[in-house]
């Protein structure tokens, strides 16, 4: 629903929230259901109402628990039967600067006493986090703190030992330092959000005194949207591609008319500097695993010429897809999505022409559009839009662009072979299949929340849950990394099996879409059977739970030789296979031991 996309009208959302909710729930979208516990240091009703709308728009149907007013500490540390019964999937701690009870009281306080106050105040929150993690093992989102609107001593308040502003800044740093090394704790940066909204707009004394809202109702939609972006990122619902126009988007001017020497990019002019900054900003997304693509009405040679400008920050090699032709842009975006094996909801389209944006919106409503009226406006919309909200960065993320370009090379080579098996053999594929090593936990968690097509049960896991399962003696956990002559695909497949006597229930089996039809599933099955036999397992039980996107694997177990025990009316099915006389099925992938590089 575009009314809920950034930039939005917050007042309009609050006024129409019931109608918007009704429309969202009746639009036919299949959403994942999540239980969200909101532990507040102030009133949270309006926050929950707005948060629900944004989550529904992101494909998440929430159920909420709210603590009583300012009972976040008691619920977390001493427990609450109602919260226990609720069994949250995610917990949001809504605290603000008004919940800091140990701020310095006198300019005469010694630095040691101020540090003691900081440590004691931080200790209260650390006790909250540790108690919640121990009790619920689910992701926790914690606000950091906004600056106060009033400062008795002016700028001195921001850097003096006893200044409240300085105290808050130091507390925010302590939060960040702790969260970087804690599994499943995420900081919601209300310090930035309050600054970008404006502190005079953020603070509202009347809202506090009358209703105990720690911020003005006008900014509640901004806070709820920012929070929803973190939640959608945790559950793998980020966008993946920035698809960019060229003329007057990545440079000033029209390359076809002005030539390479006539476009504006670089330090020589004010306009050129702006586009240089925009290109640098866009290229930074690539370092976090966002794919870059071109969608331009242009001649291909002119497009490449513009990207080869001496002052261009972006080069042709930075893009996984370059569509420069005279076809409609919505058609080019759809073709790029098909070639990259990505859904259209993975794309954010940036163009200076509002008419082109409107056409894409009309033809491809799943694609988000950003109309570039000027580069700073586009950078702001991409920033606040939260399309690529980061909650973790894995090694694979930083090399994703190279992986997708290597996939294009594989697709090109496939055309040279009449036999598909000969093509697979030509790739010289090697797999490293192992347990859930700590270095892979983050990537494994990402895959469990992002993979939809090759995913038999579509179970979602938090990082804490994956870590606990990796240590469980009752589970067989496998992750697979696939390499070939074009490069390393990274961790692409995950299996979780639960031991039950002499049987193994396959609770999760997924594979990244970028290695579909490469026989990696056969290599994973061979290794699963080998480890199962070592544990005295004689029977594997497989489960297929039908979703809108996983029809691809509805008969997968049957192709492996499993027997179908039952099929439900909704398409779910249960399968089994006795493994006593199992013979390896993988014929084209060599299995390597990563540590000594030996084939197994």
C-alpha positions as CSV (number, residue, x, y, z in Angstrom):
1,X,0.0,0.0,0.0
2,X,1.7,3.1,-1.2
3,X,0.1,5.3,1.4
4,X,2.4,3.6,3.9
5,X,5.6,3.9,1.9
6,X,8.1,6.6,2.8
7,X,7.6,9.5,2.5
8,X,4.2,9.2,4.1
9,X,1.8,11.6,5.7
10,X,1.9,10.7,9.4
11,X,-1.2,12.6,10.4
12,X,-3.2,11.0,7.7
13,X,-2.0,7.5,8.8
14,X,-3.1,8.1,12.4
15,X,-6.4,9.5,11.2
16,X,-7.1,6.6,8.8
17,X,-5.4,3.8,10.7
18,X,-8.6,1.6,11.1
19,X,-9.5,1.9,7.4
20,X,-5.9,1.2,6.4
21,X,-5.7,-1.9,8.6
22,X,-9.0,-3.2,7.2
23,X,-7.7,-2.7,3.6
24,X,-4.4,-4.4,4.4
25,X,-6.0,-7.4,6.0
26,X,-8.4,-7.9,3.1
27,X,-5.9,-7.5,0.2
28,X,-5.2,-11.2,-0.1
29,X,-1.5,-11.0,0.9
30,X,-0.1,-14.1,2.6
31,X,1.9,-12.8,5.6
32,X,4.1,-14.4,8.2
33,X,2.7,-14.2,11.7
34,X,4.9,-12.9,14.5
35,X,4.3,-12.2,18.2
36,X,5.7,-8.8,19.2
37,X,6.1,-7.9,22.8
38,X,6.4,-4.1,23.5
39,X,7.8,-3.3,26.9
40,X,7.4,0.4,27.5
41,X,8.9,3.0,29.7
42,X,6.0,5.2,28.6
43,X,2.6,4.9,26.9
44,X,2.8,2.7,23.8
45,X,-0.7,2.4,22.4
46,X,-0.3,4.7,19.4
47,X,3.1,3.3,18.6
48,X,1.6,-0.2,18.4
49,X,-1.2,1.0,16.2
50,X,1.1,2.6,13.7
51,X,3.7,-0.3,13.9
52,X,0.9,-2.8,13.1
53,X,0.1,-0.9,9.8
54,X,3.7,-0.8,8.6
55,X,4.4,-4.4,9.5
56,X,1.3,-5.5,7.6
57,X,2.5,-3.5,4.6
58,X,5.9,-5.3,4.9
59,X,4.3,-8.7,4.8
60,X,4.3,-9.4,8.6
61,X,1.0,-9.9,10.5
62,X,1.8,-9.0,14.2
63,X,0.1,-10.0,17.4
64,X,1.0,-7.7,20.3
65,X,1.6,-7.8,24.0
66,X,2.1,-4.5,25.8
67,X,3.5,-4.1,29.3
68,X,1.8,-1.9,31.8
69,X,2.9,1.7,31.9
70,X,6.7,1.9,32.8
71,X,6.9,-1.8,33.8
72,X,9.5,-2.8,31.2
73,X,12.1,-3.6,34.0
74,X,9.7,-5.7,36.1
75,X,8.4,-7.7,33.2
76,X,11.9,-8.4,32.0
77,X,13.7,-9.1,35.2
78,X,11.0,-10.6,37.5
79,X,8.9,-12.3,34.8
80,X,5.3,-12.0,33.9
81,X,3.0,-15.1,33.4
82,X,1.1,-13.3,30.8
83,X,4.2,-12.5,28.8
84,X,5.4,-16.1,29.3
85,X,2.1,-17.4,27.9
86,X,2.4,-14.9,25.0
87,X,5.8,-16.5,24.0
88,X,7.1,-13.5,21.9
89,X,8.9,-13.9,18.6
90,X,10.5,-10.5,19.1
91,X,10.7,-8.0,21.9
92,X,10.8,-4.2,21.6
93,X,11.9,-2.1,24.6
94,X,10.5,1.4,24.1
95,X,12.4,3.5,26.5
96,X,13.5,7.2,26.1
97,X,15.6,9.7,27.9
98,X,12.8,10.1,30.4
99,X,13.6,6.6,31.6
100,X,17.2,7.6,32.5
101,X,16.9,7.9,36.3
102,X,20.6,8.4,37.2
103,X,21.5,11.6,35.3
104,X,24.1,13.8,37.1
105,X,22.5,16.0,39.7
106,X,25.1,18.6,40.3
107,X,28.0,20.3,38.4
108,X,30.1,19.6,41.5
109,X,30.0,15.8,40.9
110,X,33.4,14.2,40.4
111,X,34.2,12.3,37.1
112,X,34.4,9.1,39.1
113,X,30.8,9.6,40.5
114,X,29.5,10.3,37.0
115,X,31.1,7.2,35.7
116,X,29.5,5.2,38.5
117,X,26.2,6.6,37.5
118,X,26.8,5.6,33.9
119,X,27.7,2.1,35.0
120,X,24.7,1.7,37.2
121,X,22.3,3.0,34.6
122,X,23.8,0.8,31.9
123,X,23.6,-2.2,34.4
124,X,19.8,-1.7,34.7
125,X,19.4,-2.2,30.9
126,X,22.0,-5.0,30.6
127,X,20.0,-6.8,33.3
128,X,16.8,-6.4,31.2
129,X,18.5,-7.7,28.1
130,X,20.2,-10.7,29.7
131,X,17.0,-11.7,31.6
132,X,14.9,-11.5,28.4
133,X,17.5,-13.4,26.3
134,X,17.7,-16.1,28.9
135,X,13.9,-16.4,29.2
136,X,12.8,-16.1,25.6
137,X,15.8,-16.5,23.3
138,X,14.3,-14.1,20.7
139,X,15.5,-10.9,19.0
140,X,15.4,-7.8,21.2
141,X,15.2,-4.3,19.8
142,X,16.2,-1.5,22.2
143,X,15.9,2.2,21.7
144,X,18.9,4.3,22.3
145,X,18.3,7.9,23.7
146,X,17.3,11.2,22.1
147,X,18.9,14.4,23.3
148,X,16.9,16.7,25.7
149,X,15.3,19.8,24.2
150,X,16.4,22.1,27.0
151,X,20.0,22.7,28.1
152,X,20.8,24.9,31.0
153,X,24.4,25.5,30.0
154,X,24.1,25.5,26.2
155,X,26.9,23.7,24.3
156,X,28.7,23.0,27.6
157,X,25.9,20.5,28.4
158,X,27.1,18.4,25.5
159,X,30.7,18.0,26.5
160,X,31.0,18.7,30.2
161,X,31.5,15.8,32.7
162,X,28.1,16.4,34.3
163,X,26.2,17.5,31.3
164,X,23.0,15.6,30.6
165,X,23.6,15.7,26.9
166,X,27.1,14.3,27.4
167,X,25.8,11.6,29.7
168,X,23.2,10.5,27.1
169,X,25.9,10.4,24.3
170,X,28.1,8.2,26.5
171,X,25.2,5.9,27.3
172,X,24.4,5.5,23.6
173,X,28.0,4.5,22.9
174,X,27.8,1.9,25.7
175,X,24.6,0.5,24.2
176,X,26.3,0.2,20.8
177,X,29.5,-1.4,22.2
178,X,27.4,-4.0,24.0
179,X,25.1,-4.8,21.1
180,X,27.9,-5.4,18.6
181,X,29.0,-8.4,20.7
182,X,25.6,-9.6,21.8
183,X,23.6,-12.2,19.8
184,X,20.1,-11.0,19.0
185,X,20.2,-7.5,20.4
186,X,19.5,-4.6,18.0
187,X,19.7,-0.9,18.6
188,X,16.9,1.3,17.3
189,X,18.7,4.6,16.7
190,X,16.1,7.1,18.0
191,X,19.0,9.5,18.6
192,X,19.3,9.9,14.8
193,X,15.6,9.7,14.2
194,X,14.8,12.5,16.7
195,X,17.6,14.6,15.2
196,X,16.3,14.2,11.6
197,X,12.7,14.9,12.7
198,X,13.9,17.8,14.8
199,X,14.0,17.9,18.6
200,X,11.5,20.7,18.9
201,X,9.0,18.6,16.9
202,X,10.0,15.4,18.7
203,X,9.4,16.6,22.3
204,X,5.9,17.5,23.4
205,X,5.4,18.3,27.0
206,X,1.6,18.3,26.8
207,X,1.7,14.8,25.4
208,X,3.8,13.7,28.3
209,X,1.9,15.4,31.1
210,X,-1.5,14.3,29.7
211,X,-1.0,10.9,28.2
212,X,2.6,9.9,29.2
213,X,3.7,9.8,25.6
214,X,7.5,10.4,25.6
215,X,7.3,12.0,22.2
216,X,4.8,14.0,20.2
217,X,2.1,12.0,18.5
218,X,3.2,13.7,15.2
219,X,6.4,11.7,15.1
220,X,5.0,8.4,16.3
221,X,4.6,7.2,12.6
222,X,8.2,8.0,11.9
223,X,9.3,6.0,15.0
224,X,7.0,3.1,14.1
225,X,8.2,3.0,10.5
226,X,11.8,3.0,11.5
227,X,11.2,0.2,14.0
228,X,9.2,-1.8,11.4
229,X,12.2,-1.6,9.0
230,X,14.4,-3.3,11.6
231,X,11.8,-6.0,12.2
232,X,11.4,-6.7,8.4
233,X,15.2,-6.9,8.1
234,X,15.4,-9.4,10.9
235,X,12.9,-11.6,9.1
236,X,14.6,-11.3,5.7
237,X,12.1,-9.0,4.0
238,X,14.6,-6.4,2.7
239,X,14.9,-5.3,-0.9
240,X,18.0,-6.6,-2.7
241,X,18.5,-4.5,-5.9
242,X,18.8,-0.8,-6.7
243,X,17.9,-0.4,-10.4
244,X,19.1,2.9,-11.7
245,X,18.4,5.2,-14.6
246,X,21.4,6.9,-16.1
247,X,20.8,10.3,-17.7
248,X,20.2,13.0,-15.1
249,X,20.3,10.2,-12.5
250,X,23.9,9.0,-12.3
251,X,25.2,12.0,-14.2
252,X,23.9,15.4,-15.4
253,X,22.9,15.6,-19.0
254,X,22.1,13.1,-21.8
255,X,25.0,10.9,-22.9
256,X,23.4,10.3,-26.3
257,X,23.2,14.0,-27.1
258,X,26.1,15.5,-25.1
259,X,28.7,12.7,-25.5
260,X,31.0,11.5,-22.8
261,X,32.8,14.9,-22.6
262,X,29.5,16.8,-22.2
263,X,27.9,15.0,-19.2
264,X,28.4,16.5,-15.7
265,X,30.1,14.2,-13.2
266,X,33.2,15.1,-11.1
267,X,34.6,18.0,-9.1
268,X,34.7,20.6,-11.9
269,X,31.1,21.9,-11.5
270,X,28.6,22.1,-8.6
271,X,26.2,19.8,-10.6
272,X,29.0,17.3,-11.3
273,X,30.0,17.2,-7.6
274,X,26.4,16.3,-6.6
275,X,26.3,13.4,-9.0
276,X,29.8,12.3,-7.9
277,X,28.5,12.2,-4.3
278,X,25.4,10.3,-5.4
279,X,27.4,7.7,-7.2
280,X,29.7,7.3,-4.2
281,X,26.6,6.9,-1.9
282,X,25.1,4.2,-4.2
283,X,28.4,2.3,-4.5
284,X,28.5,2.1,-0.7
285,X,25.4,-0.1,-0.8
286,X,27.2,-2.7,-2.9
287,X,29.7,-3.2,0.0
288,X,26.7,-4.3,2.2
289,X,25.5,-6.9,-0.4
290,X,22.9,-4.8,-2.3
291,X,23.0,-5.5,-6.0
292,X,23.2,-2.6,-8.5
293,X,21.5,-2.7,-11.9
294,X,21.0,-0.2,-14.8
295,X,17.6,0.3,-16.4
296,X,18.0,3.1,-19.0
297,X,16.4,4.2,-22.3
298,X,19.7,4.5,-24.1
299,X,22.0,2.8,-26.6
300,X,24.1,0.2,-24.8
301,X,27.4,1.7,-26.1
302,X,26.4,5.1,-24.8
303,X,25.5,3.8,-21.4
304,X,28.8,2.0,-21.1
305,X,30.6,5.2,-22.3
306,X,29.0,7.2,-19.5
307,X,30.0,4.6,-16.9
308,X,33.5,4.7,-18.2
309,X,33.8,8.5,-17.7
310,X,37.1,9.3,-15.9
311,X,35.3,10.9,-13.0
312,X,32.6,8.2,-12.7
313,X,32.7,6.4,-9.3
314,X,30.6,3.6,-10.7
315,X,31.9,1.4,-13.5
316,X,30.2,-1.3,-15.6
317,X,31.7,-4.0,-13.4
318,X,29.7,-2.7,-10.4
319,X,26.4,-3.8,-12.0
320,X,25.0,-7.3,-12.1
321,X,22.6,-6.2,-14.9
322,X,22.8,-3.4,-17.5
323,X,19.6,-2.9,-19.5
324,X,20.2,0.0,-21.9
325,X,17.7,-0.1,-24.8
326,X,14.4,1.4,-25.9
327,X,12.1,-1.1,-24.4
328,X,9.6,-0.1,-21.6
329,X,11.4,0.1,-18.3
330,X,8.9,-2.1,-16.5
331,X,9.7,-4.8,-19.0
332,X,13.4,-4.4,-18.5
333,X,13.0,-4.6,-14.7
334,X,10.9,-7.8,-15.1
335,X,13.6,-9.4,-17.4
336,X,16.4,-8.4,-14.9
337,X,14.4,-10.0,-12.1
338,X,14.0,-13.2,-14.1
339,X,17.7,-13.4,-15.1
340,X,18.8,-12.9,-11.5
341,X,16.2,-15.3,-10.1
342,X,14.8,-12.6,-7.8
343,X,11.3,-11.5,-7.1
344,X,10.1,-8.1,-8.3
345,X,9.6,-7.2,-4.7
346,X,13.4,-7.2,-4.4
347,X,13.8,-4.1,-6.6
348,X,14.0,-0.4,-5.9
349,X,13.9,1.7,-9.1
350,X,15.5,5.2,-9.1
351,X,14.7,7.6,-12.0
352,X,14.6,11.3,-12.4
353,X,11.5,11.1,-14.7
354,X,8.3,11.0,-12.6
355,X,6.4,9.6,-15.6
356,X,8.7,6.6,-15.8
357,X,8.3,6.0,-12.1
358,X,4.5,6.2,-12.4
359,X,4.6,3.6,-15.3
360,X,6.7,1.2,-13.2
361,X,4.4,1.7,-10.2
362,X,1.4,1.0,-12.4
363,X,2.8,-2.1,-14.1
364,X,4.9,-3.5,-11.3
365,X,3.3,-2.5,-8.0
366,X,5.7,-4.7,-6.1
367,X,8.6,-2.5,-7.2
368,X,9.5,0.4,-5.0
369,X,10.2,3.7,-6.9
370,X,12.3,6.7,-5.9
371,X,11.8,9.8,-8.1
372,X,15.1,11.7,-8.1
373,X,14.2,15.4,-8.2
374,X,17.7,16.1,-6.9
375,X,20.5,13.8,-5.7
376,X,20.2,14.8,-2.0
377,X,16.5,14.1,-2.0
378,X,17.1,10.7,-3.5
379,X,19.8,9.9,-0.9
380,X,17.4,11.0,1.8
381,X,14.6,8.8,0.5
382,X,16.8,5.8,0.2
383,X,18.1,6.4,3.7
384,X,14.8,6.9,5.4
385,X,12.9,4.4,3.2
386,X,14.7,1.6,5.0
387,X,14.6,-0.6,1.9
388,X,18.0,-2.0,2.8
389,X,18.0,-1.8,6.6
390,X,21.0,-3.7,7.9
391,X,20.8,-5.9,11.0
392,X,23.8,-8.1,10.2
393,X,26.6,-8.3,7.6
394,X,28.0,-11.7,6.7
395,X,31.1,-12.4,4.5
396,X,28.7,-13.6,1.8
397,X,26.9,-10.2,1.8
398,X,30.1,-8.4,1.0
399,X,30.7,-10.6,-2.1
400,X,27.1,-11.0,-3.3
401,X,27.6,-8.8,-6.4
402,X,30.5,-11.0,-7.6
403,X,28.4,-14.1,-6.9
404,X,25.5,-12.9,-9.1
405,X,27.9,-11.9,-11.9
406,X,29.5,-15.3,-11.8
407,X,26.0,-16.8,-12.1
408,X,25.6,-14.9,-15.3
409,X,28.8,-16.4,-16.6
410,X,27.5,-19.9,-15.7
411,X,24.3,-19.2,-17.6
412,X,26.2,-18.1,-20.6
413,X,28.4,-21.3,-20.6
414,X,25.3,-23.5,-20.2
415,X,24.3,-22.6,-23.7
416,X,27.4,-24.2,-25.1
417,X,26.4,-27.7,-24.0
418,X,23.8,-30.1,-25.4
419,X,24.0,-32.3,-22.3
420,X,23.0,-30.7,-19.0
421,X,25.2,-33.2,-17.1
422,X,28.2,-32.3,-19.2
423,X,27.5,-28.7,-18.4
424,X,27.5,-29.4,-14.7
425,X,30.7,-31.4,-14.9
426,X,32.3,-28.5,-16.8
427,X,31.8,-26.2,-13.9
428,X,34.2,-28.3,-11.8
429,X,32.1,-27.9,-8.7
430,X,33.4,-28.5,-5.2
431,X,31.3,-28.5,-2.0
432,X,32.3,-27.9,1.6
433,X,29.6,-29.4,3.8
434,X,30.0,-29.1,7.6
435,X,28.1,-28.5,10.8
436,X,27.0,-25.0,12.0
437,X,30.4,-23.4,12.7
438,X,30.3,-20.1,14.6
439,X,31.6,-18.2,11.6
440,X,28.6,-19.3,9.5
441,X,25.8,-18.8,12.1
442,X,25.0,-15.3,10.8
443,X,24.7,-16.4,7.2
444,X,22.7,-19.5,8.1
445,X,20.2,-17.3,10.0
446,X,19.9,-15.0,7.0
447,X,19.1,-18.0,4.7
448,X,16.5,-19.4,7.1
449,X,14.6,-16.0,6.9
450,X,15.1,-15.2,3.2
451,X,14.9,-18.5,1.3
452,X,11.4,-19.3,0.0
453,X,11.5,-21.3,-3.2
454,X,13.7,-24.2,-2.3
455,X,12.5,-24.4,1.3
456,X,10.5,-27.5,2.4
457,X,9.1,-26.2,5.7
458,X,9.8,-22.5,5.6
459,X,10.6,-22.5,9.3
460,X,12.3,-19.2,10.4
461,X,15.0,-19.1,13.1
462,X,16.7,-16.4,15.1
463,X,20.4,-16.2,15.5
464,X,20.1,-17.4,19.1
465,X,18.0,-20.4,18.0
466,X,20.5,-21.4,15.3
467,X,23.3,-21.1,17.9
468,X,21.5,-23.3,20.4
469,X,20.6,-25.9,17.8
470,X,24.3,-26.0,16.6
471,X,25.2,-27.1,20.1
472,X,22.4,-29.7,20.5
473,X,23.4,-33.4,20.6
474,X,19.9,-34.2,19.4
475,X,20.3,-32.4,16.1
476,X,22.2,-33.0,12.9
477,X,23.0,-29.6,11.4
478,X,24.5,-29.2,8.0
479,X,25.4,-26.2,5.9
480,X,26.9,-26.4,2.4
481,X,29.3,-24.0,0.6
482,X,29.5,-24.5,-3.2
483,X,32.6,-23.4,-5.3
484,X,33.2,-23.8,-9.0
485,X,35.6,-22.4,-11.7
486,X,33.7,-19.1,-11.8
487,X,33.9,-18.4,-8.1
488,X,32.6,-19.1,-4.6
489,X,28.8,-19.1,-4.1
490,X,29.2,-19.0,-0.3
491,X,26.9,-20.9,2.1
492,X,23.9,-21.9,-0.1
493,X,22.2,-24.8,1.6
494,X,21.1,-25.7,5.2
495,X,19.6,-28.8,6.8
496,X,18.4,-29.2,10.4
497,X,17.4,-32.7,11.5
498,X,15.9,-33.6,14.9
499,X,16.9,-37.1,16.2
500,X,14.0,-39.1,17.6
501,X,15.1,-42.6,18.6
502,X,16.3,-44.3,15.4
503,X,14.5,-41.7,13.2
504,X,15.5,-38.3,12.0
505,X,12.9,-35.6,11.4
506,X,14.1,-33.1,8.8
507,X,12.8,-29.9,10.3
508,X,14.4,-27.6,7.8
509,X,15.9,-28.0,4.3
510,X,16.6,-25.0,2.2
511,X,18.8,-23.9,-0.6
512,X,19.6,-20.5,-2.2
513,X,17.9,-19.9,-5.5
514,X,21.3,-19.0,-7.0
515,X,22.4,-22.6,-7.1
516,X,19.1,-24.3,-8.1
517,X,19.5,-27.2,-10.5
518,X,23.2,-27.7,-9.7
519,X,22.8,-31.0,-7.8
520,X,23.8,-29.4,-4.5
521,X,20.7,-31.0,-2.9
522,X,22.1,-34.5,-3.8
523,X,25.4,-33.7,-2.1
524,X,23.6,-32.5,1.0
525,X,21.4,-35.6,1.1
526,X,24.5,-37.9,0.8
527,X,26.2,-36.2,3.8
528,X,22.9,-36.2,5.8
529,X,22.5,-39.9,5.3
530,X,26.2,-40.6,6.2
531,X,25.9,-38.7,9.5
532,X,22.5,-40.2,10.3
533,X,24.0,-43.7,9.9
534,X,26.8,-42.8,12.3
535,X,24.2,-41.8,14.9
536,X,22.3,-45.1,14.5
537,X,19.5,-43.5,12.5
538,X,17.7,-45.9,10.1
539,X,14.9,-43.8,8.8
540,X,14.6,-40.2,7.6
541,X,11.2,-38.3,7.8
542,X,10.7,-35.4,5.5
543,X,8.0,-32.7,5.6
544,X,6.7,-30.4,2.9
545,X,4.6,-27.5,4.0
546,X,3.0,-25.7,1.0
547,X,3.4,-22.0,0.6
548,X,2.8,-19.6,-2.3
549,X,6.4,-19.8,-3.3
550,X,7.8,-23.3,-2.7
551,X,5.8,-25.4,-5.2
552,X,9.2,-26.0,-6.8
553,X,10.0,-28.6,-4.1
554,X,6.6,-30.1,-3.6
555,X,7.8,-33.5,-5.0
556,X,11.4,-33.2,-4.0
557,X,11.4,-36.1,-1.5
558,X,9.8,-38.3,-4.1
559,X,12.6,-37.7,-6.6
560,X,15.0,-38.8,-3.8
561,X,13.2,-42.1,-3.4
562,X,11.2,-41.2,-0.3
563,X,7.7,-42.7,0.2
564,X,4.8,-40.4,0.7
565,X,3.0,-41.3,3.9
566,X,0.2,-38.7,3.7
567,X,-0.9,-35.6,1.8
568,X,-3.3,-33.0,3.3
569,X,-6.0,-31.1,1.5
570,X,-3.9,-27.9,1.7
571,X,-1.0,-29.6,-0.1
572,X,1.2,-30.4,2.9
573,X,2.8,-33.9,2.8
574,X,4.9,-36.3,4.9
575,X,7.5,-38.6,3.5
576,X,9.9,-41.3,4.8
577,X,12.9,-43.2,3.6
578,X,14.7,-46.2,5.1
579,X,18.5,-45.6,4.6
580,X,19.9,-49.0,5.3
581,X,20.8,-49.6,1.6
582,X,21.0,-46.0,0.5
583,X,23.4,-45.3,-2.4
584,X,25.0,-41.9,-2.9
585,X,23.2,-39.8,-5.5
586,X,25.6,-37.0,-6.1
587,X,27.6,-37.6,-9.3
588,X,29.0,-34.2,-10.3
589,X,30.1,-32.4,-7.2
590,X,33.4,-33.2,-5.4
591,X,33.2,-32.9,-1.6
592,X,36.2,-31.2,0.0
593,X,37.5,-30.9,3.5
594,X,37.9,-27.2,3.8
595,X,40.7,-27.4,6.3
596,X,43.1,-29.7,4.4
597,X,41.5,-29.2,0.9
598,X,41.3,-33.0,0.4
599,X,38.5,-34.6,-1.6
600,X,36.3,-37.0,0.4
